[in-house]
Every structure is written in C-alpha cells, then in structure tokens.
Amino acid sequence: MQNIIAVIFDFDGTLAPDSTSSFLESLGIDVPHFWNEEVEPLLNSGWDPVPAYLYMMIQKSNSINDQLITRQKLAIWGGRISPYNGATRIFSRLRQHVASVNPDAIVEFYLVSSGIGEVLRSTKLAKYFDDIWACDFCYGDSGKIMFPKNIVSFTDKTRYLFHIAKGITGSQFRGKPFEVNKKVKDENLQIPFNQMIFVGDGYTDVPCFSLIRKHGGTAIGVFDKKNRDKWGRAWGFIEDDRVSNLAPADYGRDSSLSISLMMAIENIAKRIKLRNQTYQG
C-alpha cells in the first residue's frame, strides 16, 4: 500500500537564510557586487542563473589565491548556518502528528535545492533528510572547486520529485542517473504526487509548485518576513495560483507555517487511512 507521505523542502530562504551569500560574505567578498555586477551580466547574456553563479564562484576562487574556495571551507560553513526558528524541531513534530492521526502512515523528508551540496549536507538539518539533492562541485587534489559536477536548476528540481515518487532514493542510486526514466504505473509509485508536500520560496521552486499542485499535492510558499524586497515575489505565487498557502519562514509551534504543515500532513494521513479502510473492507 502507498502509505508514505513525502515532505520536500527547498533550503535557501526556506529553512535558513541564503547559505551561498553568507558563505561568500564570510570570505570577505562583496555579496551585492557578486550577484549584481558579476552574475547578473551573465544572465543578461543568456546564462542559466544556477550555472552562472557556480561559474562565478570558480572564477572568484581562482582570482583570490589567499581565499581559495575549497570543499573543507564549504563544509565548515555549513556547520555554522543557523536555521530559521523551529526548523530543527519541525521534523519530529510532523512525524508525531502523523502517528497520532494514522499509525500506518510513514513520513519521509527530502531536500531539493539549487544551493551547494557540500554546505547543505553539513548543516544541522542534514540528518533529518532521507535524501538530499543539490548543486555539487568536483574538487582538485587540494580540495579547491574546479567545475560544476551536478546542477540543480528550475525544472531539474522536478526530476527529483520523480525520484521520490518512484522510490529511486539513497546512496544505492548514485551513479545511476537514468533509473528515473523507467516507466512506473501510478498504482506502483512508492509515493504518489498527491501525498507530497513541497515547501519553497523562490523562482527555482515554481516548476515543483506546479507539478505538485497539478497532481493534487500541496505546495506551500514561504518568505522571510525581514526581507521586504521579496514580499512581492512571494505574493505573486498566490496571485498566480502557484501555491496552496503562503506563510513567513518561521517553524515555531504556533506559527502559521507550522500550522499549515500540520494541517496538510494530517489531511494526507487521514486520506490514506480512509483509502486503506475502503480497500480492506
């Protein structure tokens, strides 16, 4: 039976402030100049935003020899990132809530991000995820970043929703990129799309919002209430019917985001319970 619920998160701006910008700032790099004067011209010339910023990080690393960007520095920074309020507790609270509603339902957590994998896999939150997909560099002998190894952009994110749906997750599927293309009937999916909840904050999340909503799942948009510059973008997700709900990025027990997640996951757990009772009886 399809008893698994998947809660899928973006990271930057969703679970914690922008980890790439904060990392660059820790190296003494002028972050607004990096995005506006170095990455933006690439976008204007036709680059995709994600490979553009990865390329400029490599260029930046090569140009400041005393501040080479390395695997070790990325991992160390990941361990220093402070998640948003309540984020470290939301995982156990969601599992406990589902167990109280439907003991037969299982909750799995996934991270799909356009951020840097070495950073995200080193955060306090990494241990809560059943799998993590993000951008990765290949590294030289000294650990220096050399070239993008994996790029997770816009519609690339939807690929990993299909990984989750088909149960193609975990280390045993690393190095098998074509497994996700295998045809699986809806009734044989490990996690149907209508049993998925996707939480994200940015334009790279729009394809996932759309796919989840199209198939009856729940898409929740979040925004940093301290960053007024992003309020308009967040409201646009509501106006364009991209998300089921919109809430500030606060996972405290009584926050609107926490309540939205609890309601969404409870609804799915009850639906699974009713379906199973109908099937058995």
C-alpha positions as CSV (number, residue, x, y, z in Angstrom):
1,M,0.0,0.0,0.0
2,Q,1.1,3.6,-0.7
3,N,1.4,4.7,3.0
4,I,4.3,7.1,2.7
5,I,4.0,10.9,2.8
6,A,6.9,13.0,1.4
7,V,7.6,16.5,2.8
8,I,10.1,18.1,0.4
9,F,12.0,21.3,1.2
10,D,14.0,23.9,-0.6
11,F,16.8,25.2,1.6
12,D,17.9,28.8,1.0
13,G,15.2,31.2,2.1
14,T,13.0,28.3,3.1
15,L,14.8,26.6,6.0
16,A,17.6,29.1,6.5
17,P,18.9,32.4,5.1
18,D,20.8,32.3,1.8
19,S,23.7,29.9,2.5
20,T,25.7,30.8,-0.6
21,S,25.6,34.6,0.1
22,S,26.5,34.1,3.7
23,F,29.4,31.9,2.7
24,L,30.8,34.4,0.2
25,E,30.4,37.1,2.8
26,S,32.4,35.1,5.3
27,L,35.3,35.2,2.8
28,G,35.1,39.0,2.7
29,I,33.5,39.0,-0.7
30,D,31.2,41.9,-1.6
31,V,28.0,39.9,-2.0
32,P,25.8,42.6,-3.7
33,H,28.6,43.2,-6.2
34,F,28.9,39.4,-6.8
35,W,25.3,39.0,-7.7
36,N,24.6,42.3,-9.4
37,E,27.8,43.1,-11.2
38,E,29.3,39.6,-11.8
39,V,26.4,37.1,-12.1
40,E,23.8,39.4,-13.5
41,P,25.7,40.3,-16.7
42,L,25.9,36.5,-17.4
43,L,22.2,36.2,-17.1
44,N,21.7,39.2,-19.5
45,S,23.9,37.3,-22.0
46,G,21.8,34.2,-21.8
47,W,23.3,32.1,-19.0
48,D,21.0,30.0,-16.8
49,P,21.1,31.5,-13.2
50,V,22.4,28.4,-11.4
51,P,25.5,27.6,-13.6
52,A,26.1,31.3,-13.8
53,Y,26.6,31.6,-10.1
54,L,28.6,28.4,-9.8
55,Y,30.9,29.6,-12.7
56,M,31.5,32.9,-11.0
57,M,32.3,31.2,-7.7
58,I,35.0,29.2,-9.5
59,Q,36.3,32.4,-11.2
60,K,36.3,34.2,-7.8
61,S,38.2,31.3,-6.2
62,N,40.8,31.5,-8.9
63,S,41.3,35.2,-8.6
64,I,41.9,35.4,-4.9
65,N,44.6,32.9,-4.1
66,D,44.5,33.6,-0.4
67,Q,40.8,32.8,-0.3
68,L,40.5,29.7,-2.4
69,I,37.1,28.1,-2.1
70,T,37.5,24.5,-1.0
71,R,35.4,21.5,0.0
72,Q,36.6,22.0,3.6
73,K,35.6,25.6,3.8
74,L,32.2,24.9,2.3
75,A,31.6,22.1,4.8
76,I,32.8,24.2,7.8
77,W,30.4,27.0,6.8
78,G,27.5,24.6,6.5
79,G,28.0,23.6,10.2
80,R,27.7,27.3,11.1
81,I,24.4,28.1,9.4
82,S,21.6,28.9,11.8
83,P,18.2,27.6,10.5
84,Y,15.0,29.6,10.9
85,N,13.2,29.4,14.2
86,G,11.8,26.0,14.9
87,A,13.3,24.3,11.8
88,T,15.3,21.8,13.8
89,R,12.1,20.6,15.6
90,I,9.6,20.6,12.8
91,F,10.6,17.1,11.5
92,S,9.9,15.2,14.8
93,R,6.7,17.2,15.3
94,L,5.3,16.3,11.9
95,R,6.2,12.6,12.4
96,Q,4.5,12.6,15.9
97,H,1.4,14.3,14.5
98,V,1.0,11.8,11.6
99,A,1.5,8.9,14.1
100,S,-1.4,10.3,16.2
101,V,-3.7,10.5,13.2
102,N,-2.7,7.4,11.3
103,P,-0.1,5.0,12.8
104,D,0.2,3.2,9.5
105,A,1.4,6.3,7.6
106,I,5.1,7.0,7.3
107,V,6.7,10.4,6.8
108,E,9.9,10.9,4.8
109,F,11.8,14.2,4.3
110,Y,13.7,15.3,1.3
111,L,15.8,18.3,0.4
112,V,15.9,19.6,-3.2
113,S,18.0,22.8,-3.6
114,S,19.9,24.9,-6.1
115,G,22.3,25.6,-3.3
116,I,25.7,23.9,-2.8
117,G,25.5,20.3,-1.6
118,E,28.7,20.4,0.4
119,V,27.3,23.2,2.5
120,L,23.8,21.8,2.9
121,R,25.0,18.3,3.8
122,S,27.0,19.8,6.6
123,T,24.2,21.7,8.3
124,K,22.3,20.9,11.5
125,L,19.3,19.9,9.4
126,A,21.0,17.4,7.1
127,K,20.5,14.4,9.4
128,Y,16.7,14.8,9.2
129,F,16.5,14.1,5.4
130,D,16.1,10.8,3.7
131,D,18.0,12.2,0.7
132,I,19.5,15.5,-0.4
133,W,19.9,16.7,-4.0
134,A,21.8,20.0,-4.6
135,C,24.5,21.5,-6.8
136,D,27.9,20.0,-6.4
137,F,31.5,20.8,-7.5
138,C,34.2,18.5,-8.5
139,Y,37.3,19.2,-6.4
140,G,41.0,19.3,-7.2
141,D,43.7,17.5,-5.1
142,S,43.9,20.4,-2.7
143,G,40.1,20.4,-2.3
144,K,39.7,23.5,-4.5
145,I,36.5,23.8,-6.5
146,M,37.2,23.0,-10.2
147,F,34.0,22.6,-12.1
148,P,30.2,22.0,-11.5
149,K,29.6,18.3,-11.1
150,N,25.8,18.5,-10.6
151,I,23.5,21.4,-11.4
152,V,20.0,21.6,-9.9
153,S,18.0,24.4,-11.5
154,F,14.4,25.2,-12.2
155,T,12.9,22.1,-13.9
156,D,15.9,20.0,-12.8
157,K,14.2,20.1,-9.4
158,T,11.1,18.3,-10.7
159,R,13.4,15.4,-11.8
160,Y,13.9,14.6,-8.1
161,L,10.2,14.6,-7.4
162,F,10.1,11.7,-9.8
163,H,13.0,10.1,-7.9
164,I,11.0,10.4,-4.7
165,A,7.7,9.1,-6.4
166,K,9.4,6.1,-7.8
167,G,11.5,5.3,-4.7
168,I,14.8,6.0,-6.5
169,T,16.5,7.5,-3.5
170,G,19.5,6.8,-1.3
171,S,23.2,6.0,-2.0
172,Q,22.4,2.9,-4.0
173,F,21.2,5.0,-6.8
174,R,24.1,7.4,-7.0
175,G,25.8,7.0,-10.4
176,K,22.6,5.7,-12.0
177,P,21.1,8.8,-13.5
178,F,18.9,7.1,-16.0
179,E,17.0,5.0,-13.4
180,V,14.5,7.8,-13.0
181,N,13.4,7.4,-16.7
182,K,12.0,3.9,-16.1
183,K,8.2,3.8,-16.6
184,V,6.2,3.1,-13.4
185,K,2.4,2.9,-13.3
186,D,0.7,5.3,-10.9
187,E,-0.5,2.4,-8.7
188,N,3.1,1.2,-8.4
189,L,4.5,4.5,-7.3
190,Q,6.1,4.4,-3.9
191,I,4.8,7.9,-3.1
192,P,2.0,9.4,-5.3
193,F,2.3,13.1,-6.0
194,N,-0.9,13.8,-4.1
195,Q,0.9,12.5,-1.0
196,M,3.7,15.1,-1.4
197,I,4.1,18.5,0.3
198,F,6.6,20.9,-1.3
199,V,7.9,23.9,0.7
200,G,9.9,26.6,-1.2
201,D,10.5,30.3,-1.5
202,G,11.9,31.2,-4.9
203,Y,11.6,31.1,-8.7
204,T,13.5,27.9,-9.0
205,D,10.7,26.2,-7.0
206,V,7.9,27.2,-9.4
207,P,8.1,24.0,-11.6
208,C,7.9,21.9,-8.4
209,F,5.0,24.0,-7.2
210,S,3.2,23.5,-10.5
211,L,3.8,19.7,-10.7
212,I,2.8,19.1,-7.1
213,R,-0.4,21.2,-7.5
214,K,-1.3,19.6,-10.8
215,H,-1.3,16.1,-9.3
216,G,-3.2,17.0,-6.1
217,G,-0.3,17.6,-3.7
218,T,0.3,20.6,-1.5
219,A,2.7,23.5,-2.3
220,I,3.5,25.9,0.4
221,G,5.3,29.2,-0.3
222,V,7.4,30.8,2.4
223,F,9.0,34.2,2.7
224,D,11.5,35.9,5.0
225,K,9.4,38.5,6.8
226,K,12.6,40.5,7.4
227,N,13.3,40.8,3.7
228,R,10.7,43.2,2.3
229,D,12.3,43.1,-1.1
230,K,11.0,39.5,-1.6
231,W,7.4,40.1,-0.3
232,G,6.2,41.0,-3.8
233,R,7.6,37.8,-5.3
234,A,6.0,35.7,-2.5
235,W,2.6,37.4,-3.0
236,G,3.0,36.7,-6.8
237,F,2.9,33.0,-6.0
238,I,-0.6,33.4,-4.5
239,E,-1.8,35.6,-7.3
240,D,-0.6,33.1,-10.0
241,D,-2.1,30.2,-8.0
242,R,1.3,28.6,-7.7
243,V,1.0,27.6,-4.1
244,S,-1.7,26.3,-1.8
245,N,-0.7,28.6,1.1
246,L,1.8,31.3,1.9
247,A,3.5,31.9,5.3
248,P,6.5,33.5,6.9
249,A,9.6,31.2,7.2
250,D,9.0,30.5,10.9
251,Y,8.6,26.9,12.1
252,G,7.7,27.7,15.7
253,R,5.0,25.6,17.2
254,D,2.2,28.2,16.8
255,S,3.4,29.8,13.6
256,S,1.2,29.9,10.5
257,L,3.8,27.9,8.6
258,S,3.9,25.2,11.2
259,I,0.1,25.0,11.4
260,S,-0.2,24.9,7.6
261,L,2.2,21.9,7.5
262,M,0.4,20.1,10.3
263,M,-3.0,20.6,8.5
264,A,-1.6,19.5,5.2
265,I,0.1,16.4,6.5
266,E,-2.9,15.5,8.7
267,N,-5.2,15.7,5.7
268,I,-3.0,13.3,3.7
269,A,-2.7,10.9,6.7
270,K,-6.5,10.8,7.0
271,R,-6.9,10.2,3.3
272,I,-4.5,7.3,3.4
273,K,-6.4,5.8,6.4
274,L,-9.7,6.1,4.6
275,R,-8.4,4.6,1.4
276,N,-6.9,1.7,3.3
277,Q,-10.1,1.1,5.2
278,T,-12.1,1.1,1.9
279,Y,-9.6,-1.3,0.3
280,Q,-9.7,-3.7,3.2
281,G,-13.4,-3.6,3.7
